[in-house]
Amino acid sequence: MRQSQLLSTRPRHGPRDWKGRRIRPDLAANGREAIKMFESIPYDLIFMDCQMPDMDGYAASREIRSGETAGCRVAIVAMTAEAMAGSREACLAAGMDDYIAKPVKLEEIFEALQEWLPEKKPETPATQTL
């Protein structure tokens, strides 16, 4: 999860289980920090705030996309207060996959998780980690 207002959006709880997956939100204070986190941790889904200091979510998304390899594309969902005509298109043009307008409703988060978070495949004896 990427969000500009670090103090007011800090998760109140630790990791949660959702449909067999362990969900752990991480927060970045700005776009540059979001990119560094993405480079060091394998994320399945990023909620990207479009209006962040230092580097906005549009530039951060373009940077993430430029470093991805074939077959390894992370889903990026924009979260923005921009609700003007063309805002969704600007997010998609920057490489984001979807768009949620602020104020964000909990149902929209669940819909995005359902749409963009890959299903967890059951582990077989050959794929279990020790």
MONORCOR-V243742 format. One record per residue. N is the residue number from 1. RES is the residue in one letter. PHI is phi in radians with two decimals (NA if undefined). OMEGA is omega as a letter, one per 40 degrees, with the letter a starting at -180 (* if undefined). Layout:
n | res | phi | omega
N | RES | PHI | OMEGA
N | RES | PHI | OMEGA
//
This chain:
n | res | phi | omega
1 | M | NA | i
2 | R | -2.09 | a
3 | Q | -2.66 | a
4 | S | -1.38 | a
5 | Q | -1.62 | a
6 | L | -0.97 | a
7 | L | -1.22 | a
8 | S | -1.48 | a
9 | T | -2.09 | i
10 | R | -1.04 | a
11 | P | -1.03 | i
12 | R | -1.51 | a
13 | H | -2.32 | i
14 | G | -1.38 | a
15 | P | -1.00 | i
16 | R | -2.23 | i
17 | D | -1.62 | i
18 | W | -2.53 | i
19 | K | 0.91 | i
20 | G | 1.39 | a
21 | R | -2.02 | i
22 | R | -1.57 | a
23 | I | -1.79 | i
24 | R | -2.29 | i
25 | P | -1.32 | i
26 | D | -2.04 | a
27 | L | -2.06 | i
28 | A | -2.02 | a
29 | A | -1.37 | a
30 | N | -2.77 | a
31 | G | -1.10 | i
32 | R | -1.12 | i
33 | E | -1.15 | i
34 | A | -1.05 | i
35 | I | -1.13 | i
36 | K | -1.06 | i
37 | M | -1.12 | i
38 | F | -1.08 | a
39 | E | -1.24 | a
40 | S | -1.86 | a
41 | I | -2.27 | i
42 | P | -1.35 | i
43 | Y | -1.66 | i
44 | D | -1.65 | a
45 | L | -2.67 | i
46 | I | -2.17 | i
47 | F | -1.64 | a
48 | M | -1.89 | i
49 | D | -1.29 | a
50 | C | -1.34 | a
51 | Q | -1.88 | i
52 | M | -2.14 | i
53 | P | -1.25 | i
54 | D | 1.24 | i
55 | M | -2.51 | a
56 | D | -1.34 | a
57 | G | -1.15 | i
58 | Y | -1.13 | a
59 | A | -1.15 | i
60 | A | -1.11 | i
61 | S | -1.13 | i
62 | R | -1.07 | i
63 | E | -1.13 | i
64 | I | -1.06 | a
65 | R | -1.08 | a
66 | S | -1.17 | a
67 | G | -1.73 | a
68 | E | -1.33 | i
69 | T | -1.84 | a
70 | A | -1.00 | i
71 | G | 1.43 | a
72 | C | -2.21 | a
73 | R | -1.74 | i
74 | V | -1.49 | i
75 | A | -1.34 | i
76 | I | -2.13 | i
77 | V | -1.95 | i
78 | A | -1.25 | i
79 | M | -2.23 | a
80 | T | -2.56 | i
81 | A | -1.46 | i
82 | E | -1.30 | a
83 | A | -2.06 | a
84 | M | -1.35 | i
85 | A | -1.02 | i
86 | G | 1.64 | a
87 | S | -1.13 | i
88 | R | -1.05 | a
89 | E | -1.12 | i
90 | A | -1.13 | i
91 | C | -1.13 | a
92 | L | -1.13 | i
93 | A | -1.14 | i
94 | A | -1.42 | i
95 | G | 1.80 | i
96 | M | -1.36 | a
97 | D | -1.67 | a
98 | D | -2.68 | a
99 | Y | -2.56 | i
100 | I | -2.19 | i
101 | A | -1.48 | i
102 | K | -1.43 | e
103 | P | -1.23 | a
104 | V | -1.38 | i
105 | K | -1.72 | a
106 | L | -0.96 | i
107 | E | -1.05 | a
108 | E | -1.19 | i
109 | I | -1.12 | i
110 | F | -1.10 | i
111 | E | -1.10 | i
112 | A | -1.15 | i
113 | L | -1.05 | i
114 | Q | -1.09 | a
115 | E | -1.29 | a
116 | W | -1.92 | a
117 | L | -1.49 | a
118 | P | -1.09 | i
119 | E | -1.14 | i
120 | K | -1.38 | i
121 | K | -1.50 | i
122 | P | -1.08 | i
123 | E | -1.37 | i
124 | T | -1.80 | i
125 | P | -0.93 | a
126 | A | -1.30 | a
127 | T | -1.87 | a
128 | Q | -1.22 | i
129 | T | -1.68 | a
130 | L | -1.67 | *
//
